[in-house]
Amino acid sequence: MTENAKSISIEVPHRISGFFEIVDEINGIKITDPELIGSRGAGFNLRAVGKTTIFIESVDNNEEDKSKIYINNEEFNEKAETTYFIINYIESYLKKSINIKVYHHFDLPVGCGYGASGSGALGTIFGLNNILNLGLSYTELGRIAHIAEVINRTGLGTVCGLLAGGLCVLKEPGYPCNYESIPVPENLRIICGSFGAIQTKSVLTSPHLKLKIKEAGKKALKKLLNTPNIKMFITASFEFVRDTNILNILNLSKIEELIENLNNLNIYGASMNQLGQSVYAICKKSDQKKVLETFDTFKPEVKVYISAINKNRPEFLPIT
């Protein structure tokens, strides 16, 4: 790093979506404005986080752009589509050439249904706004992150859910966010197990799955809004997985078996992360041991993580 280099780090929670209804058309007509595209649904923020660290360095105008993007120490650059989009978007605000290096480090596995792309998008845009003194409003920063996810088909409602914090229902699609918070009991644990990734883009571009998701998501949302509590959230989420038939369509027999075993326990319940080859169980702290024992029967295929619901709204403040 040279003397004109600066850096900043921002932490943004991971998030699990329980169910969602894709909203990308009105009366059969495709929505073209990415700001209006999104989802209705519900999910919760975790105490596990994604940490985005940004380094910037001034360069001569005739020097080649050397902006880089790393995810868990692996170089991705253009393949990190959402972050790459945000960097290009922000460069239009700049009066001088700079090199931008973005390092994403995630507590939970990427592509497995923990909202890594949304976490990284918010970390990137809030970090760049701070370090470059862009003066963009909180509302505008969220809008850019949402658009980046929608255009690159890495998410639909994750950004709004992350901005809301805690367990919440997204009542309407698009941006600005329209959500309702749901109270969460004390001493809860979220036990997660991941078998591998699902490319969100592959699901969001499948006409057959999209139709099933729209129908099941609408049904689950109505049920949760009528009884907005955590027990109904997990019930609606499980029924969403069943009604979409997503486990059979994607041939996820081990996930189906694990969810069934967990739901035989006396806990709040378990379901599949949207979207990833992952299962989450919601239980009281006193029931953590028996839940972990159930996950352990699927090792070594499954990697297990213990977390809790983060009830606070993210502040996006620089960390040291």
BALOBA-1460 file (C-alpha; in Angstrom, 3 decimals):
// residues 320
<rec num="1" residu="m" x="0.000" y="0.000" z="0.000"/>
<rec num="2" residu="t" x="1.194" y="3.477" z="-0.874"/>
<rec num="3" residu="e" x="0.721" y="6.628" z="1.173"/>
<rec num="4" residu="n" x="-2.448" y="7.591" z="-0.737"/>
<rec num="5" residu="a" x="-4.190" y="4.285" z="0.033"/>
<rec num="6" residu="k" x="-7.116" y="4.051" z="2.470"/>
<rec num="7" residu="s" x="-9.155" y="1.186" z="3.847"/>
<rec num="8" residu="i" x="-12.435" y="0.479" z="5.617"/>
<rec num="9" residu="s" x="-14.278" y="-2.594" z="6.933"/>
<rec num="10" residu="i" x="-18.038" y="-3.083" z="7.305"/>
<rec num="11" residu="e" x="-19.870" y="-6.043" z="8.881"/>
<rec num="12" residu="v" x="-23.316" y="-7.101" z="7.629"/>
<rec num="13" residu="p" x="-25.293" y="-10.070" z="9.022"/>
<rec num="14" residu="h" x="-25.979" y="-13.276" z="7.161"/>
<rec num="15" residu="r" x="-29.683" y="-13.916" z="6.550"/>
<rec num="16" residu="i" x="-31.876" y="-16.977" z="6.061"/>
<rec num="17" residu="s" x="-35.044" y="-16.736" z="3.986"/>
<rec num="18" residu="g" x="-37.790" y="-19.180" z="4.942"/>
<rec num="19" residu="f" x="-40.086" y="-18.633" z="1.971"/>
<rec num="20" residu="f" x="-40.617" y="-16.134" z="-0.815"/>
<rec num="21" residu="e" x="-42.962" y="-15.180" z="-3.626"/>
<rec num="22" residu="i" x="-41.216" y="-13.965" z="-6.786"/>
<rec num="23" residu="v" x="-42.714" y="-10.700" z="-8.072"/>
<rec num="24" residu="d" x="-41.339" y="-9.879" z="-11.528"/>
<rec num="25" residu="e" x="-44.547" y="-9.197" z="-13.447"/>
<rec num="26" residu="i" x="-47.899" y="-7.423" z="-13.063"/>
<rec num="27" residu="n" x="-50.975" y="-8.935" z="-14.706"/>
<rec num="28" residu="g" x="-48.730" y="-11.133" z="-16.825"/>
<rec num="29" residu="i" x="-46.579" y="-8.229" z="-18.028"/>
<rec num="30" residu="k" x="-42.880" y="-8.321" z="-17.142"/>
<rec num="31" residu="i" x="-41.624" y="-5.551" z="-14.869"/>
<rec num="32" residu="t" x="-38.647" y="-3.827" z="-16.503"/>
<rec num="33" residu="d" x="-37.617" y="-1.511" z="-13.657"/>
<rec num="34" residu="p" x="-35.285" y="-3.528" z="-11.348"/>
<rec num="35" residu="e" x="-36.211" y="-1.247" z="-8.469"/>
<rec num="36" residu="l" x="-39.785" y="-2.585" z="-8.606"/>
<rec num="37" residu="i" x="-38.824" y="-6.258" z="-8.953"/>
<rec num="38" residu="g" x="-38.451" y="-8.241" z="-5.743"/>
<rec num="39" residu="s" x="-40.227" y="-10.683" z="-3.500"/>
<rec num="40" residu="r" x="-42.725" y="-11.034" z="-0.715"/>
<rec num="41" residu="g" x="-41.723" y="-13.447" z="2.015"/>
<rec num="42" residu="a" x="-40.093" y="-13.825" z="5.397"/>
<rec num="43" residu="g" x="-36.728" y="-14.562" z="6.980"/>
<rec num="44" residu="f" x="-34.329" y="-13.547" z="9.723"/>
<rec num="45" residu="n" x="-30.886" y="-12.049" z="10.220"/>
<rec num="46" residu="l" x="-28.181" y="-14.070" z="11.969"/>
<rec num="47" residu="r" x="-25.426" y="-13.077" z="14.384"/>
<rec num="48" residu="a" x="-22.989" y="-14.644" z="11.920"/>
<rec num="49" residu="v" x="-21.684" y="-11.944" z="9.568"/>
<rec num="50" residu="g" x="-20.022" y="-11.138" z="6.304"/>
<rec num="51" residu="k" x="-17.108" y="-8.737" z="6.679"/>
<rec num="52" residu="t" x="-16.303" y="-6.550" z="3.686"/>
<rec num="53" residu="t" x="-12.946" y="-4.760" z="3.656"/>
<rec num="54" residu="i" x="-12.257" y="-2.178" z="0.963"/>
<rec num="55" residu="f" x="-8.901" y="-0.706" z="-0.036"/>
<rec num="56" residu="i" x="-8.723" y="2.259" z="-2.422"/>
<rec num="57" residu="e" x="-5.672" y="3.780" z="-4.050"/>
<rec num="58" residu="s" x="-5.398" y="6.793" z="-6.373"/>
<rec num="59" residu="v" x="-3.801" y="6.123" z="-9.768"/>
<rec num="60" residu="d" x="-2.846" y="8.079" z="-12.870"/>
<rec num="61" residu="n" x="-5.612" y="8.480" z="-15.445"/>
<rec num="62" residu="n" x="-3.637" y="6.554" z="-18.037"/>
<rec num="63" residu="e" x="-3.012" y="3.608" z="-15.714"/>
<rec num="64" residu="e" x="-4.906" y="0.357" z="-16.279"/>
<rec num="65" residu="d" x="-7.849" y="-0.337" z="-13.941"/>
<rec num="66" residu="k" x="-6.694" y="-2.856" z="-11.345"/>
<rec num="67" residu="s" x="-9.854" y="-3.153" z="-9.269"/>
<rec num="68" residu="k" x="-10.112" y="-6.626" z="-7.706"/>
<rec num="69" residu="i" x="-12.730" y="-8.613" z="-5.775"/>
<rec num="70" residu="y" x="-11.909" y="-11.478" z="-3.417"/>
<rec num="71" residu="i" x="-14.291" y="-13.850" z="-1.638"/>
<rec num="72" residu="n" x="-12.780" y="-15.770" z="1.279"/>
<rec num="73" residu="n" x="-9.301" y="-15.036" z="-0.146"/>
<rec num="74" residu="e" x="-10.105" y="-16.362" z="-3.649"/>
<rec num="75" residu="e" x="-9.964" y="-13.881" z="-6.536"/>
<rec num="76" residu="f" x="-13.305" y="-13.541" z="-8.358"/>
<rec num="77" residu="n" x="-13.392" y="-10.076" z="-9.983"/>
<rec num="78" residu="e" x="-16.124" y="-10.063" z="-12.707"/>
<rec num="79" residu="k" x="-17.441" y="-13.427" z="-11.463"/>
<rec num="80" residu="a" x="-18.495" y="-11.687" z="-8.239"/>
<rec num="81" residu="e" x="-21.276" y="-10.139" z="-10.303"/>
<rec num="82" residu="t" x="-23.152" y="-8.169" z="-7.650"/>
<rec num="83" residu="t" x="-20.069" y="-6.528" z="-6.115"/>
<rec num="84" residu="y" x="-18.604" y="-5.910" z="-9.593"/>
<rec num="85" residu="f" x="-21.825" y="-4.162" z="-10.627"/>
<rec num="86" residu="i" x="-21.678" y="-1.878" z="-7.578"/>
<rec num="87" residu="i" x="-18.043" y="-0.913" z="-8.214"/>
<rec num="88" residu="n" x="-18.855" y="0.021" z="-11.812"/>
<rec num="89" residu="y" x="-21.936" y="1.929" z="-10.674"/>
<rec num="90" residu="i" x="-19.967" y="3.962" z="-8.143"/>
<rec num="91" residu="e" x="-17.118" y="4.748" z="-10.558"/>
<rec num="92" residu="s" x="-19.524" y="6.984" z="-12.480"/>
<rec num="93" residu="y" x="-19.598" y="9.287" z="-9.409"/>
<rec num="94" residu="l" x="-15.814" y="9.655" z="-9.259"/>
<rec num="95" residu="k" x="-13.775" y="12.521" z="-10.691"/>
<rec num="96" residu="k" x="-10.441" y="10.717" z="-10.501"/>
<rec num="97" residu="s" x="-9.210" y="7.224" z="-11.263"/>
<rec num="98" residu="i" x="-8.759" y="4.823" z="-8.352"/>
<rec num="99" residu="n" x="-8.052" y="1.151" z="-7.838"/>
<rec num="100" residu="i" x="-10.615" y="-0.577" z="-5.634"/>
<rec num="101" residu="k" x="-9.911" y="-3.855" z="-3.901"/>
<rec num="102" residu="v" x="-12.829" y="-5.557" z="-2.123"/>
<rec num="103" residu="y" x="-12.329" y="-8.489" z="0.234"/>
<rec num="104" residu="h" x="-15.414" y="-10.415" z="1.392"/>
<rec num="105" residu="h" x="-14.985" y="-12.827" z="4.310"/>
<rec num="106" residu="f" x="-18.102" y="-14.773" z="5.281"/>
<rec num="107" residu="d" x="-18.720" y="-16.722" z="8.490"/>
<rec num="108" residu="l" x="-21.099" y="-19.071" z="6.641"/>
<rec num="109" residu="p" x="-20.646" y="-20.812" z="3.261"/>
<rec num="110" residu="v" x="-21.392" y="-18.865" z="0.078"/>
<rec num="111" residu="g" x="-24.191" y="-20.085" z="-2.193"/>
<rec num="112" residu="c" x="-25.783" y="-22.164" z="0.559"/>
<rec num="113" residu="g" x="-28.723" y="-19.940" z="1.468"/>
<rec num="114" residu="y" x="-27.208" y="-17.515" z="3.965"/>
<rec num="115" residu="g" x="-27.657" y="-14.257" z="2.036"/>
<rec num="116" residu="a" x="-23.955" y="-13.774" z="1.292"/>
<rec num="117" residu="s" x="-24.562" y="-11.793" z="-1.896"/>
<rec num="118" residu="g" x="-26.899" y="-9.359" z="-0.135"/>
<rec num="119" residu="s" x="-24.524" y="-9.030" z="2.801"/>
<rec num="120" residu="g" x="-21.630" y="-8.376" z="0.440"/>
<rec num="121" residu="a" x="-23.652" y="-5.901" z="-1.618"/>
<rec num="122" residu="l" x="-24.543" y="-3.797" z="1.422"/>
<rec num="123" residu="g" x="-21.021" y="-4.024" z="2.826"/>
<rec num="124" residu="t" x="-19.619" y="-2.855" z="-0.505"/>
<rec num="125" residu="i" x="-21.954" y="0.078" z="-1.114"/>
<rec num="126" residu="f" x="-21.924" y="1.390" z="2.461"/>
<rec num="127" residu="g" x="-18.146" y="0.951" z="2.620"/>
<rec num="128" residu="l" x="-17.537" y="2.779" z="-0.668"/>
<rec num="129" residu="n" x="-19.893" y="5.599" z="0.325"/>
<rec num="130" residu="n" x="-17.983" y="6.067" z="3.574"/>
<rec num="131" residu="i" x="-14.423" y="5.793" z="2.323"/>
<rec num="132" residu="l" x="-15.039" y="7.907" z="-0.805"/>
<rec num="133" residu="n" x="-17.242" y="10.494" z="0.947"/>
<rec num="134" residu="l" x="-19.925" y="10.140" z="-1.731"/>
<rec num="135" residu="g" x="-22.654" y="11.602" z="0.473"/>
<rec num="136" residu="l" x="-25.317" y="9.164" z="-0.717"/>
<rec num="137" residu="s" x="-28.333" y="8.762" z="1.567"/>
<rec num="138" residu="y" x="-29.151" y="5.571" z="3.466"/>
<rec num="139" residu="t" x="-32.168" y="5.098" z="1.186"/>
<rec num="140" residu="e" x="-30.092" y="5.476" z="-1.975"/>
<rec num="141" residu="l" x="-27.440" y="3.044" z="-0.749"/>
<rec num="142" residu="g" x="-30.062" y="0.386" z="-0.086"/>
<rec num="143" residu="r" x="-31.574" y="1.018" z="-3.518"/>
<rec num="144" residu="i" x="-28.240" y="0.440" z="-5.264"/>
<rec num="145" residu="a" x="-27.656" y="-2.811" z="-3.363"/>
<rec num="146" residu="h" x="-31.172" y="-4.056" z="-4.188"/>
<rec num="147" residu="i" x="-30.815" y="-3.230" z="-7.881"/>
<rec num="148" residu="a" x="-27.421" y="-4.949" z="-8.031"/>
<rec num="149" residu="e" x="-28.939" y="-8.160" z="-6.652"/>
<rec num="150" residu="v" x="-31.979" y="-8.100" z="-8.943"/>
<rec num="151" residu="i" x="-30.064" y="-7.358" z="-12.144"/>
<rec num="152" residu="n" x="-27.555" y="-10.121" z="-11.442"/>
<rec num="153" residu="r" x="-30.256" y="-12.533" z="-10.205"/>
<rec num="154" residu="t" x="-28.426" y="-13.258" z="-6.974"/>
<rec num="155" residu="g" x="-31.380" y="-12.259" z="-4.787"/>
<rec num="156" residu="l" x="-34.758" y="-10.542" z="-4.698"/>
<rec num="157" residu="g" x="-35.609" y="-9.562" z="-1.121"/>
<rec num="158" residu="t" x="-32.436" y="-10.245" z="0.843"/>
<rec num="159" residu="v" x="-31.326" y="-6.610" z="0.919"/>
<rec num="160" residu="c" x="-34.667" y="-5.414" z="2.313"/>
<rec num="161" residu="g" x="-34.650" y="-8.194" z="4.887"/>
<rec num="162" residu="l" x="-31.128" y="-7.300" z="5.969"/>
<rec num="163" residu="l" x="-32.031" y="-3.616" z="6.274"/>
<rec num="164" residu="a" x="-35.063" y="-4.473" z="8.426"/>
<rec num="165" residu="g" x="-33.162" y="-6.713" z="10.858"/>
<rec num="166" residu="g" x="-34.444" y="-9.496" z="13.102"/>
<rec num="167" residu="l" x="-37.270" y="-11.741" z="11.911"/>
<rec num="168" residu="c" x="-39.490" y="-9.872" z="9.477"/>
<rec num="169" residu="v" x="-42.107" y="-10.258" z="6.755"/>
<rec num="170" residu="l" x="-41.558" y="-8.491" z="3.432"/>
<rec num="171" residu="k" x="-45.111" y="-7.437" z="2.638"/>
<rec num="172" residu="e" x="-44.482" y="-5.934" z="-0.794"/>
<rec num="173" residu="p" x="-41.749" y="-6.407" z="-3.421"/>
<rec num="174" residu="g" x="-39.089" y="-3.997" z="-4.612"/>
<rec num="175" residu="y" x="-37.596" y="-0.906" z="-3.086"/>
<rec num="176" residu="p" x="-38.177" y="1.067" z="-0.829"/>
<rec num="177" residu="c" x="-38.780" y="-1.819" z="1.567"/>
<rec num="178" residu="n" x="-42.186" y="-2.603" z="3.046"/>
<rec num="179" residu="y" x="-41.825" y="-4.949" z="6.007"/>
<rec num="180" residu="e" x="-43.351" y="-5.986" z="9.320"/>
<rec num="181" residu="s" x="-41.193" y="-7.155" z="12.223"/>
<rec num="182" residu="i" x="-42.106" y="-10.282" z="14.211"/>
<rec num="183" residu="p" x="-41.135" y="-10.600" z="17.904"/>
<rec num="184" residu="v" x="-38.586" y="-13.312" z="18.709"/>
<rec num="185" residu="p" x="-38.485" y="-15.232" z="22.031"/>
<rec num="186" residu="e" x="-35.353" y="-15.111" z="24.155"/>
<rec num="187" residu="n" x="-32.784" y="-17.922" z="24.323"/>
<rec num="188" residu="l" x="-33.315" y="-19.219" z="20.798"/>
<rec num="189" residu="r" x="-30.679" y="-21.061" z="18.817"/>
<rec num="190" residu="i" x="-30.434" y="-21.446" z="15.072"/>
<rec num="191" residu="i" x="-28.630" y="-24.660" z="14.141"/>
<rec num="192" residu="c" x="-27.710" y="-24.825" z="10.455"/>
<rec num="193" residu="g" x="-26.332" y="-27.636" z="8.332"/>
<rec num="194" residu="s" x="-25.050" y="-27.215" z="4.766"/>
<rec num="195" residu="f" x="-24.501" y="-29.894" z="2.136"/>
<rec num="196" residu="g" x="-23.555" y="-27.524" z="-0.676"/>
<rec num="197" residu="a" x="-24.563" y="-24.636" z="-2.923"/>
<rec num="198" residu="i" x="-27.491" y="-23.905" z="-5.205"/>
<rec num="199" residu="q" x="-27.075" y="-21.245" z="-7.864"/>
<rec num="200" residu="t" x="-29.881" y="-18.779" z="-7.105"/>
<rec num="201" residu="k" x="-29.850" y="-17.704" z="-10.752"/>
<rec num="202" residu="s" x="-30.697" y="-21.247" z="-11.899"/>
<rec num="203" residu="v" x="-33.878" y="-21.225" z="-9.795"/>
<rec num="204" residu="l" x="-34.934" y="-17.664" z="-10.614"/>
<rec num="205" residu="t" x="-34.716" y="-18.443" z="-14.346"/>
<rec num="206" residu="s" x="-36.610" y="-21.786" z="-14.223"/>
<rec num="207" residu="p" x="-40.220" y="-21.165" z="-15.436"/>
<rec num="208" residu="h" x="-41.532" y="-24.353" z="-13.766"/>
<rec num="209" residu="l" x="-40.008" y="-23.640" z="-10.352"/>
<rec num="210" residu="k" x="-40.838" y="-19.929" z="-10.532"/>
<rec num="211" residu="l" x="-44.540" y="-20.699" z="-10.949"/>
<rec num="212" residu="k" x="-44.554" y="-23.095" z="-8.009"/>
<rec num="213" residu="i" x="-42.628" y="-20.580" z="-5.862"/>
<rec num="214" residu="k" x="-45.073" y="-17.792" z="-6.682"/>
<rec num="215" residu="e" x="-48.092" y="-19.898" z="-5.721"/>
<rec num="216" residu="a" x="-46.580" y="-21.408" z="-2.560"/>
<rec num="217" residu="g" x="-45.032" y="-18.108" z="-1.473"/>
<rec num="218" residu="k" x="-48.340" y="-16.282" z="-1.706"/>
<rec num="219" residu="k" x="-50.032" y="-18.980" z="0.394"/>
<rec num="220" residu="a" x="-47.266" y="-18.948" z="3.050"/>
<rec num="221" residu="l" x="-47.302" y="-15.149" z="3.301"/>
<rec num="222" residu="k" x="-51.055" y="-15.023" z="3.914"/>
<rec num="223" residu="k" x="-50.742" y="-17.650" z="6.631"/>
<rec num="224" residu="l" x="-47.932" y="-15.806" z="8.458"/>
<rec num="225" residu="l" x="-49.595" y="-12.385" z="8.251"/>
<rec num="226" residu="n" x="-52.703" y="-13.871" z="9.852"/>
<rec num="227" residu="t" x="-50.628" y="-15.301" z="12.744"/>
<rec num="228" residu="p" x="-47.317" y="-13.393" z="12.916"/>
<rec num="229" residu="n" x="-45.153" y="-15.414" z="15.310"/>
<rec num="230" residu="i" x="-42.034" y="-17.545" z="15.032"/>
<rec num="231" residu="k" x="-43.896" y="-20.868" z="15.260"/>
<rec num="232" residu="m" x="-46.091" y="-19.926" z="12.304"/>
<rec num="233" residu="f" x="-43.013" y="-18.679" z="10.433"/>
<rec num="234" residu="i" x="-41.351" y="-22.095" z="10.556"/>
<rec num="235" residu="t" x="-44.646" y="-23.863" z="9.800"/>
<rec num="236" residu="a" x="-45.275" y="-21.663" z="6.752"/>
<rec num="237" residu="s" x="-41.660" y="-22.109" z="5.640"/>
<rec num="238" residu="f" x="-41.862" y="-25.903" z="5.842"/>
<rec num="239" residu="e" x="-45.168" y="-25.933" z="3.957"/>
<rec num="240" residu="f" x="-43.598" y="-23.707" z="1.280"/>
<rec num="241" residu="v" x="-40.845" y="-26.296" z="0.754"/>
<rec num="242" residu="r" x="-43.443" y="-29.070" z="0.577"/>
<rec num="243" residu="d" x="-45.790" y="-27.189" z="-1.767"/>
<rec num="244" residu="t" x="-43.066" y="-26.182" z="-4.234"/>
<rec num="245" residu="n" x="-41.792" y="-29.773" z="-4.352"/>
<rec num="246" residu="i" x="-38.343" y="-28.186" z="-4.576"/>
<rec num="247" residu="l" x="-36.610" y="-31.038" z="-2.740"/>
<rec num="248" residu="n" x="-37.757" y="-33.577" z="-5.328"/>
<rec num="249" residu="i" x="-37.232" y="-31.240" z="-8.286"/>
<rec num="250" residu="l" x="-33.629" y="-30.601" z="-7.224"/>
<rec num="251" residu="n" x="-33.119" y="-34.189" z="-6.000"/>
<rec num="252" residu="l" x="-32.286" y="-33.194" z="-2.423"/>
<rec num="253" residu="s" x="-33.222" y="-36.426" z="-0.648"/>
<rec num="254" residu="k" x="-30.734" y="-35.993" z="2.224"/>
<rec num="255" residu="i" x="-32.128" y="-32.560" z="3.033"/>
<rec num="256" residu="e" x="-35.648" y="-33.986" z="3.016"/>
<rec num="257" residu="e" x="-34.610" y="-36.744" z="5.416"/>
<rec num="258" residu="l" x="-32.780" y="-34.364" z="7.756"/>
<rec num="259" residu="i" x="-35.732" y="-31.966" z="7.919"/>
<rec num="260" residu="e" x="-38.087" y="-34.844" z="8.681"/>
<rec num="261" residu="n" x="-35.832" y="-36.100" z="11.493"/>
<rec num="262" residu="l" x="-35.548" y="-32.627" z="13.005"/>
<rec num="263" residu="n" x="-39.288" y="-32.039" z="12.848"/>
<rec num="264" residu="n" x="-39.801" y="-35.220" z="14.848"/>
<rec num="265" residu="l" x="-38.090" y="-33.449" z="17.761"/>
<rec num="266" residu="n" x="-39.990" y="-31.231" z="20.182"/>
<rec num="267" residu="i" x="-38.597" y="-27.934" z="18.830"/>
<rec num="268" residu="y" x="-40.027" y="-24.913" z="16.980"/>
<rec num="269" residu="g" x="-39.219" y="-26.690" z="13.715"/>
<rec num="270" residu="a" x="-36.871" y="-27.011" z="10.769"/>
<rec num="271" residu="s" x="-36.896" y="-26.243" z="7.064"/>
<rec num="272" residu="m" x="-34.687" y="-25.585" z="4.029"/>
<rec num="273" residu="n" x="-32.722" y="-22.377" z="3.444"/>
<rec num="274" residu="q" x="-33.921" y="-20.389" z="0.444"/>
<rec num="275" residu="l" x="-31.875" y="-20.944" z="-1.592"/>
<rec num="276" residu="g" x="-29.185" y="-23.483" z="-0.750"/>
<rec num="277" residu="q" x="-28.572" y="-27.119" z="0.047"/>
<rec num="278" residu="s" x="-28.923" y="-26.211" z="3.707"/>
<rec num="279" residu="v" x="-31.251" y="-26.926" z="6.612"/>
<rec num="280" residu="y" x="-31.936" y="-24.687" z="9.606"/>
<rec num="281" residu="a" x="-33.565" y="-25.677" z="12.869"/>
<rec num="282" residu="i" x="-35.053" y="-23.225" z="15.367"/>
<rec num="283" residu="c" x="-34.956" y="-24.417" z="18.960"/>
<rec num="284" residu="k" x="-34.642" y="-23.295" z="22.550"/>
<rec num="285" residu="k" x="-31.136" y="-23.139" z="23.949"/>
<rec num="286" residu="s" x="-32.016" y="-26.064" z="26.240"/>
<rec num="287" residu="d" x="-32.791" y="-28.247" z="23.179"/>
<rec num="288" residu="q" x="-29.554" y="-27.482" z="21.328"/>
<rec num="289" residu="k" x="-27.873" y="-30.785" z="22.248"/>
<rec num="290" residu="k" x="-30.524" y="-33.057" z="20.734"/>
<rec num="291" residu="v" x="-30.687" y="-30.938" z="17.590"/>
<rec num="292" residu="l" x="-26.917" y="-31.169" z="17.135"/>
<rec num="293" residu="e" x="-27.074" y="-34.923" z="17.651"/>
<rec num="294" residu="t" x="-29.574" y="-35.165" z="14.785"/>
<rec num="295" residu="f" x="-27.339" y="-33.118" z="12.489"/>
<rec num="296" residu="d" x="-24.358" y="-35.267" z="13.509"/>
<rec num="297" residu="t" x="-25.988" y="-38.370" z="11.996"/>
<rec num="298" residu="f" x="-25.474" y="-36.758" z="8.550"/>
<rec num="299" residu="k" x="-21.769" y="-36.038" z="8.992"/>
<rec num="300" residu="p" x="-19.333" y="-35.815" z="7.252"/>
<rec num="301" residu="e" x="-21.561" y="-34.713" z="4.318"/>
<rec num="302" residu="v" x="-23.061" y="-31.848" z="6.314"/>
<rec num="303" residu="k" x="-21.185" y="-28.926" z="7.877"/>
<rec num="304" residu="v" x="-22.913" y="-27.615" z="10.994"/>
<rec num="305" residu="y" x="-23.038" y="-24.051" z="12.340"/>
<rec num="306" residu="i" x="-24.556" y="-22.633" z="15.520"/>
<rec num="307" residu="s" x="-25.945" y="-19.108" z="15.573"/>
<rec num="308" residu="a" x="-28.864" y="-17.009" z="16.814"/>
<rec num="309" residu="i" x="-31.252" y="-14.415" z="15.433"/>
<rec num="310" residu="n" x="-29.778" y="-10.932" z="15.318"/>
<rec num="311" residu="k" x="-32.668" y="-8.726" z="16.454"/>
<rec num="312" residu="n" x="-30.923" y="-5.421" z="15.722"/>
<rec num="313" residu="r" x="-31.012" y="-3.433" z="12.506"/>
<rec num="314" residu="p" x="-27.519" y="-3.262" z="10.937"/>
<rec num="315" residu="e" x="-25.751" y="0.053" z="11.495"/>
<rec num="316" residu="f" x="-23.125" y="-0.291" z="8.717"/>
<rec num="317" residu="l" x="-20.523" y="1.505" z="10.814"/>
<rec num="318" residu="p" x="-16.769" y="1.104" z="10.083"/>
<rec num="319" residu="i" x="-15.112" y="-1.479" z="12.308"/>
<rec num="320" residu="t" x="-11.507" y="-1.732" z="13.428"/>
